[in-house]
Amino acid sequence: MPKYPSTAVGRPSRRRMLRLAGGGVALTVLGTGASGCREDSADGGEGGNGGDGGKSPDPGGKPSEGATDEYGRAPAPLWAKTTSARTFGDRDELVAESGVVIATGDPLTGLDTKTGKAKWQLKGAAIPGAPLLLGNGTLYLASGKYDGTVVGYEPASGKETWRSRLDKGYRQPRPIALDGKQVYVVAEILNSDGSSHTNVIAALDSGTGKVVWKEQRDLGTEQNGIHAAVQGRYLVYTDFKDNLTVRDTATGRQVWTQKTAKTNYGFFAVHQNLVIVPQGQKLQAFGISDGAEKWTVRSEKFSSFKEPAVLDGVLYVADSGSTLWALDAQTGRKIWQSKALIDTGARVPARFVKAGGTLYGATDLDKQGGVHAFDVKTGALRWTFNDDSGDHHAWLVATDGTHLFALHGKKLHALPT
């Protein structure tokens, strides 16, 4: 039987007892009209310092809201299953929909969210590292048969409901994003000798599967390492070459593109008319229609921003200095900062989901990491769940609103929210 240790939070550390009070994080916001993403651009409009929102109850005191007991221990899993998961740490490798939870792997398996029992299995259905895209009641996958097809399945049953294929001159199409009308894919363009040096981005009709448009990308770009999202009429994506690109979803026309900092690793978030990109010590928001800089937030010296997520209009992002930020996604205004993880020595989360009044953050490998639960109003750390397996894989999280699903390596845990 696996162990499910509950990590207590709020126990005063020796470092905290000795640490002097004071010191804040400077937050700088740029007004509209600034442009570009150069590191030497001028900043202005300084924000105020925030308090430490990460304080948790003392083990002998009154528990905070959301804690299972006065020690702030994580809830026990409702069930745990060993899966076929083969993950690379991306947030879209674990999804929950229509009463099933699915982790990328072979066979691809839909597990009942309440019991963990397998409801369906598909052999060779998914390519390792390719995203599981959910939308329009369909799970879209690059075919694990490497036959040039993109396939859609009904999440509840695993039955195929949609299929599309590019022309024979293209290889290994992978879905990267979707909206209510189209599925967006990238694929290699084949030369006569079977080699490939360029790739194409295309839109497929989510009803008929027909190709709506396809555009060749610049020489030197790669079809791997792409993170993408659709916001209104714009398709936004990044790649391993540090490009941030926006295209028109109706025509495929490139609206604008620019280079990002190498520390970005391709992660970004979108909100209304903005695309928000971490760039080392800067978190920058650009106008999605023109690339103009709208606001900038700075971290403390020597700290770099991690992967951002916008949930219900709030931007959540951690930095390498173990601080978790909550910002107004439209303005960059600070809502709170939590320094709760500084005293625990735990790694900050890089993937976020929200259920009710709790923000859940999943970390990379860390003995004191795992899945952290924070109060969404204050940033207070409620509890941390870790399976103590020592597995080297990053944690992934997903939620259906009732359950929190935490995947670590091949082990999937279902926790109550």
N, C-alpha and C positions, 0 to 999 in steps of 0.2 A: 504494500500500500504506500502511495506517495505521501510525503508529509506536506502539510499546509501550515507552516509557521506563520503566525501573525506578528508583524513588526509593529511594536508600539511606537507612537510618535509623541513628541513633546517632552521627553525625558531630558532635563537640563544637562548639556554636555559641559565638560571641563573648559572647552574652548569658549563656550558661550558665557560661562561664569567670569572668565578673564577678559572677555572682549569689551572694549570701551564702547560706550554708546556714541551715536552720532555718525555722520557720514551718509551722504545720499548718492543717488545716481542721477547724473545730469541728464535731462531729457530735452532735446532740442527739436523744434518743429518748424519746418519751412512752410511758408505760405504758398499759395498757388502762384504760378508764373515762373518758378525756378525750373530749370530743365537739365537733362543729362543725368549721368550717373557717375561722374568723375569724383574721385576721392577727395579732390582739393576744392570742391564747390563750397561756397560760403553758406554758413548756417546762421539762423537767427530765431528769436522767439523762444526764450528759455522757459521750460515748465518748472513746476514746483517739485519738491522732494516728497516722496510718499513714505508712509510708515511701514513697518514690517507686518505684512498681513499673514505671515505664516505661523504665528504662535498657536500652539495646540495645548490642550489641557494637561496639566500635571497629572501623573499617574494616580495620585491620591485625591485629585480634585474632581470637579464636576465635568463630565464629558461634554464635548462640543456636539452640536447637531450633526448627525450622520455617523458618529462613532458607534461601534457595536457595544462597547463597554467603556468603563472609565479609563482604560488603558489605551484607548484609541486603536484597538486591534482590528485588522482586516476581517471581513466576514469569511466564513468557511465556504468553499466552493459547493455549489449545488450538485455538480458532477464534473468529472475530468475524464478525458479520452485521449488515447494515443492516436494520432492521425498520420496521414501520408504526406503531410505538409513539407514543401520545399520552398522556403522563403528566403528573401534577400533584404528584408527590413522595410519594404515599402508599405505604406498604409493601405493600399488597395489589394493586398494579398490575403486579406481576411475580411469577409463581408457577412452581413446578416440581413435576411429578407424573407418575407412570406413564411415565417415559422421555421426557417432553416438557417444554419450558420455554415459557411463554406470557407475552407482554407485551401489555397492553391496547392496542388499536389497530384499524384497519380497513384491510384485512381482519384479523380475529383469526386468528393463526397459531400452530400448535403445531410447534415446532422440535425435532428430535431432539437430545437432550442430549449425545450423543457426537459428532455430526457437524455440527450446526447446520442440517441440511437440513430443509426444510418437510415435515411429515408430513400436515398438513391445513390448510385455510383456510376461514374463514367470513366472508362479506361481510355487513356490517351487523349483526353479532351482539352488539356491545358498545357501551354508551353511554360516551363519554369522561368520565372522572372517577368512574365507578361502579366499585366493587370487583370483583375476581375472587375469588369465594368458593369454596374447595375443601373438600369433605368428603363422606363417604359414597361415595367413588369418583366424585363428580360435581362438575363445574364449574358453578356457578349464576351466571346473568347477568341483568341487566335487559335486555330486548330492545332492540336497536338500531333496531328498526322503530317504536318508540314506539307500540305497539299495545296497551299495558296488560298485557302478559304477562311472566312470569318464566320463563326457560328453563334446563334443565339439560342438560349435554353430558358425554359420556364423554371424559375428558382425553386418553386415548391415541389415539382415532380422530376426535374432533370430532363424533361422531354424537349427535343429540338423543335423550335418554333420559327427559326429564321436562318437564312444562309446567304452569303454573298461571296463573290470572287472577282478579283481584278483580272485584267487580261493576262495572257500567258507570258508577257514580257516583264512581269513583276514577280518577286519572290518574297515569301514570309511576311505577308501583311499582318500588322499588329494593331489592334484598336488602342487608341490613346485617350479618347474623350468621346462624349456623346451629349446630345441635347434631345429635345422632344421630336425632332425630325430626322436627325442624321447621326451616323456613327463615323468618327474620324479615325483614319488609319495611316500608318506609315509603312512603306514597303521598299525593298531593294529594286532598282532598275537593272535588268539583266542585259549584259552584252552578248554578242553572238557566240563568244567562247565560253559563256556561262559565268564569267566573272561579273563583279558589280563594283562600281566606284561612286555611284550616285544613288539617291533615293527619292521617292515621291511621297507627298502627303495628299490624301484623297478623302472625299466625303461620300459615304454610302447612304442611300435612302433607308431609313430604319423600318419602312413598311415593305418596299419592294426588293430591297437589296441592290438596286441599280446604282451605278456610279454617277454621282451628281456632278462632281468636278475632281480633277487631279492636277496638281502642280509640282513640277520638279523643283527640288530644293537645291541650294547652292552646292557646288563641288566642294568636298571636304567635310560636309555635314554628315552626321551619323544617324542611323535609325534606332540605335540603342540609347539608353539613358535618358529618354524623353519623359518629362513630366508635363501634363497638359490639363487644361480646364476650359470650359465654355462659359462665357458670361454675356448674355444677350446675343448680339450679332457678331461677337468676337471669339475667335479661337486663340488661346494663349498657350505657348509652350516654351520649354527650355530644353537644352541638350547638353551633352558632354563637352561641347565646344564653347560653353559659356555664352551661348546666344539666348536672348530673350526676344521672342517673335510673336507678333499678333497678325492674324489673318481674318479676312471677312468670311463669315460662315456661309454666305450665299454664293460667293463666287470663287473663294480660295485666294483672292488677291491679297498679297502681303501689304498690310497697312503700315507697319513699321517694325524695325528690329534694332537691337543694340546689344553690346557686350555687357556682361555682368561680371562682378568680382569672382575670382576663382574660389573663394571661400563659400560661395553660395551653394554649390553642389546641385544646382538645378531646382531647388525648392522655392515655391512661392505660394501666395494665396490671392484670391480675387474677391472683391466686394463691390457691388454696385458698379461705379464707373472707374474702379481702381484695380491695379495689379500691384501687389505688395511683395517686395523682394528683400530677403536678408543679404547684406553685403558687408561681411565682416562686422565692424563696430557700428555700422549703419543699418537701419531698417528703413527702406525707402518705398514710397507709394508713388506710382506713375499713373497718369491718365491713360486709361485703356484705349482711348480713341486716337491719341496723338503722342504718347510717350513722354509728355511733359511731367516734370517732377511736381508733386503736390504737397507732400510732407516728408520729413525725415526725423527719425528718433535715433539717438545715440546711446550706446551702452557704456558701461564703465570702461576705463582704460584696460587694455589687454583682454577684454571679453568680447566674444563674437556671438552674434545671434544665430540661433538654430532654425529648425523648420517651423514655419508659422502655420496657424490654422484659424479660420474665421468661423465661429459658431454663434448663430443668433446675433450677428452684428458686432460681436466682440472678437478682437484679435488676440489670440493666446500665443506666446512665444517665449522660449527660455533662452538664456545665454550661457556661455561657457563659464561664467562666474557663479553658477548655481542659483541665479535669480530667475523667477518666473514672472512674466509681465502679462497684464491684461490691459489692452488699449482699445479706445474707440476706433473701430476700423476705418471710419470715414475721415476722421480728423487727426488720428495719431495721439489724441489726448490720453494721458495715463489714467486708468481707473484704479488699479492697485499694482503693487509689487509684492511678491512673496519671497522671503529669504529663508523659508523654513528648511530647505534642503541643505543650506550651508552647514548647519550644525550636525546633520546626520552624515555628511560626507557622501551622500548618494548622488548618482548621476542625474542630471535633469532630464525630463521627458522630451521626446522628439515627435511623438504622435499623440493626437488628442481626440477624444470624443466626449460628448456631454449627455447626461441623462438627469432630468430633474434639476435639483440644486447642486449637483456634483460634477466637477470636471475631472476626467480621468486621463492621466498621461502615462504613456509607456516609454520606458528607457531602453537604451542599449544594454549590453552586458554589464552588470554591476552587482556585487554581492549585496549591496544595500539599496539596489534599485528594484526594478520590476514594474509594477503598476501603482502609481500614486493616485490617491483620491484627494481632491482639493475642494474647498468651499468656493463656489463660483462668485459669491459676493465679496469675499475678503481675501481669498487665496490661502486661507488656513489649511494646513495639511491635516487631513483626517486620519488616513491610514495608508500603509504600503503593503501590497501583496507580493510575495516572492515564493517560488516553489523550491528554492535552495537546491536546484538540480545542477547548477554550475554549467548549464548549457551555454555555448558561446554565441547563440543566435540572439538577435534583438527581440524584444517583446513587441507584439502587435495587439491592438485592441479594436473592438467593434461593439456596437450595441444595437438592440432592437427596441430600446426604451424600457424594457422590463429586466433584461439581463445584460451583464457586461461580460464579453467574451475576451479572454486573455490567452494569446497563443505564444508559447515559448518553445522554440524548436519544433518538435512534433507533438508537444503536449498542449492540449486545449482545455482551458478551465472556464466554467460558467459560474459567474458570481451574481448575487442579487444586486440590483441598483437601489 
